[in-house]
Amino acid sequence: MTTSSRIILTAAAAASLLAVAAVGCTRAARPAVPARAVPPAAAAGAAILGEREGHAGRPVLSPAAGPAGTPGPGSSSPGQSPTGAACVTSAGNGNCGPYSYPPISNSNGYTTYVANNMWACGDGSCGPQTLTAYQPGNWSTTSTQASGNTAVLTYPNVQQVFTKTTNTAPAISAFSSITSDYTETMNPQPGTDAEAAYDLWLSHTSGPNEVMIWVDNVARGNGGARQIGAATITGQAFTVYQYGGGEIIFSLDQNKQSGTVDILAAVKWLQGHGLVSAGARLGQVDFGFEICSTGGKPEKFAVSRYTLTSTCGPAGGCFG
């Protein structure tokens, strides 16, 4: 369980996830935090108010509204990198963006971010972490977390909001495909306890609203979850885990630092096995690193390639 930004979840739903017994690197229950009020610049246009797990929510402005003072796609604002320049932040809730990034199908200059996301560090117990982002497909974070730590502390990640300007998320059934390509490097050292993973956030489902897809696992094991099955998704073998009756994890059986993931096929596998409702909706897709420990020394986690390609079915309604 991670805590990426701008998740379309209620505070009550976030608070309901419980801590899990430590097996490998585990994860603590997330705090419930109310969404931040819409700033004056946003009042003139539509906004998507999503809860940012672990810290206050941030409105994502409608690209159609374009209120005064709101940067348009590709423009530079505090936290957004102009071409060739890096956005650098060491703040626990620091963000870079929003970006207009063509390799992400529904990126429009308002819904794509890269976040430092030190979500479990509010009590000051974490070591330093600095995010450097040029774009969603070229970013890194250098993190120093205590040796032997067995709880997820941070999830630096690239975030794509799917929730539309009407504040409704598109139905899974509206998509004909959702795939992603990635290339990442963790530079593991003695004591590293981390994994590279996708984090999907669902709504309108009687099952879990969080689904992770782990693609590169260093000392995480099963993270304290129990195995509930095995799946082959577009030729790749995954072990499927679940925390109690909550979050589900697809863990790739063979680590891959570069590859392609069929996200829609994974969610449909869950629907086919009765674990996610047929009417489920997709609020957000993230990709990054869950970090528990770096052995007490600085470690660089980097993404050098990232795409997220989505296409709508014949009825449309995926984007807006």
C-alpha positions in Angstrom: 0.0 0.0 0.0 1.5 3.3 -1.0 0.4 6.8 -0.6 0.6 8.7 -3.9 -0.8 12.1 -4.4 -4.3 13.2 -5.5 -5.9 9.9 -5.0 -9.7 9.9 -5.5 -10.6 8.4 -2.2 -12.5 9.5 0.8 -10.6 10.1 4.1 -12.8 7.4 5.7 -11.7 4.9 3.0 -8.1 5.8 3.5 -8.3 5.4 7.3 -9.8 2.0 7.0 -6.6 0.3 5.7 -4.9 -1.4 8.5 -1.2 -2.0 9.3 0.1 -5.5 8.4 2.5 -7.7 10.4 6.1 -7.3 9.3 7.3 -9.8 6.7 10.0 -8.2 4.6 9.1 -4.6 4.1 5.6 -3.9 5.3 3.3 -0.8 5.3 1.7 1.2 8.0 -1.9 2.4 8.1 -2.2 5.7 6.4 -3.5 8.8 8.1 -6.8 10.3 7.1 -6.4 13.9 5.9 -9.1 16.2 4.6 -8.7 17.7 1.2 -7.3 21.2 0.9 -9.7 24.0 0.0 -9.7 25.2 -3.6 -7.4 28.3 -4.1 -8.9 31.5 -5.4 -7.4 30.9 -8.9 -9.3 27.7 -9.2 -12.6 29.1 -8.0 -13.4 30.3 -11.6 -13.0 26.9 -13.1 -13.8 23.2 -12.5 -11.4 21.3 -10.2 -10.9 17.7 -9.2 -10.4 17.5 -5.5 -8.7 14.3 -4.7 -7.3 13.3 -1.4 -3.5 13.1 -1.3 -2.7 10.1 0.9 -0.6 11.1 3.8 -1.1 14.8 3.3 -3.7 17.3 2.2 -5.3 17.1 -1.2 -4.4 19.3 -4.1 -7.0 20.4 -6.7 -6.3 19.4 -10.3 -7.6 22.2 -12.5 -9.8 21.5 -15.5 -7.9 22.2 -18.8 -11.2 23.4 -20.3 -11.6 26.0 -17.6 -8.3 27.8 -17.9 -9.0 30.3 -15.1 -6.8 33.4 -14.8 -3.5 32.6 -13.1 -3.6 29.0 -14.1 -0.7 27.8 -16.2 -1.7 26.3 -19.5 -0.3 23.0 -20.8 3.5 23.2 -21.3 3.9 26.5 -19.4 6.2 26.9 -16.5 4.9 27.4 -12.9 6.4 26.8 -9.4 7.2 23.1 -9.4 7.0 22.7 -13.2 10.2 22.2 -15.2 10.7 24.2 -18.3 12.3 22.4 -21.1 15.9 21.4 -20.2 15.6 22.4 -16.6 15.2 20.2 -13.6 12.6 20.5 -10.9 14.3 19.7 -7.6 12.5 19.3 -4.2 13.4 17.7 -0.9 10.0 18.5 0.7 8.2 15.5 1.9 5.1 16.6 0.0 7.0 18.2 -2.9 5.7 17.9 -6.4 7.0 18.6 -9.9 4.4 19.5 -12.6 1.8 19.5 -13.8 3.2 18.3 -17.2 1.9 17.9 -20.7 3.6 14.7 -21.6 2.6 13.0 -24.9 3.8 9.5 -24.0 0.9 9.5 -21.5 -2.3 9.4 -23.5 -4.5 11.6 -21.3 -1.7 13.9 -20.0 -3.0 17.5 -20.7 -0.8 19.8 -18.7 -3.1 19.6 -15.6 -3.2 16.0 -14.6 0.4 14.6 -14.6 2.8 15.1 -11.8 6.0 13.6 -10.3 5.9 13.5 -6.5 8.5 13.0 -3.8 5.8 11.6 -1.6 7.4 10.9 1.7 4.0 9.9 3.0 5.0 8.1 6.2 7.5 10.6 7.3 5.3 13.1 9.1 6.8 12.4 12.5 10.3 13.2 11.3 11.5 9.6 11.5 12.7 9.3 7.9 16.0 10.2 6.4 16.4 12.8 3.6 15.0 12.3 0.1 15.5 14.6 -2.9 13.5 14.4 -6.1 15.0 15.6 -9.4 12.5 15.6 -12.3 12.9 16.7 -15.9 9.7 15.1 -17.1 7.6 12.0 -16.2 9.9 9.8 -18.2 13.1 11.2 -16.8 13.3 11.6 -13.1 15.1 10.2 -10.0 15.1 10.4 -6.3 18.1 10.0 -3.9 16.9 8.6 -0.6 18.7 7.7 2.6 16.6 5.5 4.9 17.7 3.6 8.0 19.2 0.1 7.8 16.8 -2.6 8.9 13.6 -0.6 8.6 10.7 -2.8 7.8 7.9 -0.4 6.9 7.3 1.5 3.6 8.3 5.1 4.2 8.2 6.8 0.8 6.7 6.3 -2.7 8.3 8.8 -5.1 6.3 8.4 -8.3 4.9 9.7 -11.5 1.1 10.2 -11.2 -1.6 10.3 -13.9 -5.1 11.3 -12.8 -7.9 9.7 -14.8 -10.7 11.3 -13.0 -12.5 13.7 -15.4 -13.3 17.4 -14.9 -16.8 16.3 -13.9 -15.2 14.7 -10.9 -16.2 11.2 -12.1 -13.7 8.5 -12.9 -14.1 6.5 -16.2 -15.3 3.0 -16.0 -12.8 0.2 -16.6 -15.3 -1.2 -19.2 -14.9 2.0 -21.2 -11.3 1.2 -22.1 -10.1 -1.1 -24.9 -6.5 -1.0 -23.7 -4.2 0.5 -20.9 -0.6 -0.5 -21.2 2.6 1.0 -19.9 6.3 0.8 -20.8 9.0 1.5 -18.1 12.7 1.5 -17.6 14.0 2.0 -14.0 17.1 1.5 -11.9 17.3 1.1 -8.2 21.1 0.7 -7.7 20.6 -1.8 -4.7 23.2 -2.0 -2.1 23.5 -4.0 1.2 20.4 -3.4 3.2 18.2 -2.1 0.3 14.5 -3.0 0.9 12.4 -1.5 -1.9 10.4 -2.3 -5.0 9.4 -0.6 -8.3 5.7 -0.7 -8.7 2.5 0.6 -10.3 -0.2 1.7 -8.0 -3.8 1.8 -9.4 -6.7 3.4 -7.6 -10.3 2.3 -8.2 -13.7 3.3 -7.1 -17.2 1.9 -7.4 -16.1 -1.5 -6.5 -17.1 -3.8 -3.6 -13.6 -5.2 -3.6 -10.3 -3.4 -2.9 -9.7 0.1 -4.2 -6.0 -0.2 -4.5 -4.1 -2.6 -6.8 -0.3 -2.7 -7.1 1.8 -4.3 -9.8 5.4 -5.0 -8.6 7.9 -5.3 -11.4 11.3 -5.2 -9.6 11.6 -6.5 -6.0 14.6 -6.1 -3.8 14.2 -7.8 -0.4 10.5 -7.0 -0.2 9.4 -10.7 -0.2 5.6 -10.6 -0.1 5.5 -7.5 2.1 3.4 -9.3 4.7 0.5 -10.2 2.3 -0.9 -13.7 1.7 -0.9 -15.4 -1.7 -4.3 -15.8 -3.2 -3.4 -17.0 -6.7 -1.2 -16.9 -9.7 -1.9 -15.1 -13.0 -0.3 -14.9 -16.4 -0.9 -11.5 -17.9 0.1 -11.1 -21.6 2.7 -13.9 -21.2 4.2 -12.7 -17.9 3.8 -14.7 -14.7 2.7 -13.0 -11.5 2.0 -14.2 -8.0 -1.1 -12.5 -6.6 -1.2 -11.4 -3.0 -3.7 -9.7 -0.8 -3.6 -7.8 2.5 -6.6 -9.2 4.5 -9.6 -8.4 2.3 -7.9 -5.2 1.0 -5.1 -4.2 -1.3 -4.1 -6.6 -4.0 -0.6 -7.0 -5.4 0.5 -8.6 -8.6 4.2 -9.5 -8.1 6.2 -10.3 -11.2 7.8 -13.7 -10.7 11.0 -12.5 -12.5 12.3 -9.0 -11.8 12.5 -6.8 -14.8 14.1 -3.3 -14.8 12.6 -2.6 -18.2 9.4 -3.9 -19.7 5.7 -3.5 -20.6 2.7 -4.1 -18.3 -0.8 -4.6 -19.5 -2.7 -2.8 -16.8 -6.1 -3.3 -18.2 -5.6 -7.0 -18.5 -4.5 -7.2 -14.8 -7.7 -5.4 -13.7 -9.9 -7.6 -15.9 -8.2 -10.7 -14.4 -9.4 -9.4 -11.0 -12.8 -8.8 -12.3 -12.9 -12.3 -13.8 -12.1 -13.7 -10.4 -14.7 -11.7 -8.5 -12.1 -9.5 -6.7 -13.0 -6.2 -8.4 -16.6 -5.2 -9.4 -17.7 -5.2 -13.0 -18.6 -1.5 -12.7 -15.3 -0.4 -11.2 -13.9 2.9 -12.2 -10.2 4.1 -12.6 -9.2 7.2 -10.7 -5.4 7.2 -11.0 -2.4 5.2 -12.2 1.1 5.8 -10.6 4.5 4.3 -11.1 7.5 4.6 -8.8 9.4 3.1 -5.9 8.2 1.9 -2.4 11.2 2.5 -0.2 11.7 0.9 3.2 15.4 1.0 3.7 18.6 2.0 1.7 20.9 0.4 4.3 21.5 3.7 5.9 23.3 5.1 2.8 22.2 7.3 0.0 20.7 5.4 -2.9 19.5 6.7 -6.3 16.2 5.4 -7.7 15.7 6.5 -11.3 13.1 6.2 -14.1 14.5 6.8 -17.6 11.5 5.7 -19.7 7.8 5.8 -19.0 4.7 5.6 -21.1 1.1 5.1 -20.3 -1.1 4.4 -23.3 -4.8 4.3 -23.0 -7.5 3.8 -25.7 -11.2 4.0 -25.4 -13.7 1.4 -26.5 -16.3 2.1 -29.2 -18.6 3.9 -26.7 -15.8 6.4 -25.7 -16.1 8.2 -22.4 -12.6 7.5 -21.1 -11.2 11.0 -21.1 -12.7 14.4 -20.4 
